[in-house]
């Protein structure tokens, strides 16, 4: 094993945590267990792992141990606390169903408790909710950044009581995020919002007698750029989607070798057309089926009813509940596309509209579409950074230009402000009204 990318693990001062080599089975201090030389010269640094030893209350002769894969001391503390919490829940007996909620004492323990809550690792099933792995990972990452911030102001998050987390402690967080982390206003607002929700939950859950220290932070107003694709760009984009233009080369940092990857799929154009003509997100595009299509009295496709995956996931709505559904009007261009994709042959069938023959997993398809779109669009050299999601903004902008605020009936946005601030491109509105005439003069 090449250990060039591995460094000796840093000592963690948390009770019960030590470093053990899984190669020589010895506890590591400052020297290698095999050679006796300084630990930096050890050839098996990748085998060194953090290990937690927990004594069973009332029986110090019995212990529970656990190895951790993380090499980050800050993340280790959170994972160790989660493990202790799991042991307490089952009364240190894996088969025991007794569950007790322990009140966290420090900032790190409170963070770990919140991560357990997000993972539905609590006895309160009424609060369980479907959350994406990406969201939970983001929360963990933001927590680690906060631990780093505390360290920068000489505070040990491991030892700081949660009740001592006040506005004085977070007094320099704004400059840390904006100047040290170089956060843009949008990312800054998201970070503060997440920390505010975390503290509100903790105060309510554990009846903490304290004020939320993140309430004093004001939102920053940054420049919002809404990008859309115009007719000329869209036409050129479809033209360059070929196998030859789909090849991307990259260098592997670990072995310095060059590899190539293809972003071409014969159904990629269909995915893009389906998105621009329906205005829906990736999830709805890849999971849309022929039996989701409703017909009019003439037997023609009238609308497509699909699940609003984003809203249903964010609210933790399961399939056993009443899901929020979106009714997509079948405009003439979408109708023609559906016919080309086999509507007549597959009418009413439980078959995917987009690439029913594709063996790639649907969630993988969703991510592939985004990356492929970006790969091809960059080749147009428009100077804009356009994403697949911007096709939805293009649809909504044109919809608003024609129907005004009534467009919200179709998009199902919660309010006009959301639509105006995040989806409507004023350039599209200006282009559309250029054909507007007054009094015919």
Order of alpha helices (4+ residues) and beta strands (2+ residues): beta-beta-beta-beta-alpha-alpha-alpha-alpha-alpha-beta-beta-alpha-alpha-beta-beta-alpha-beta-alpha-alpha-alpha-alpha-alpha-alpha-alpha
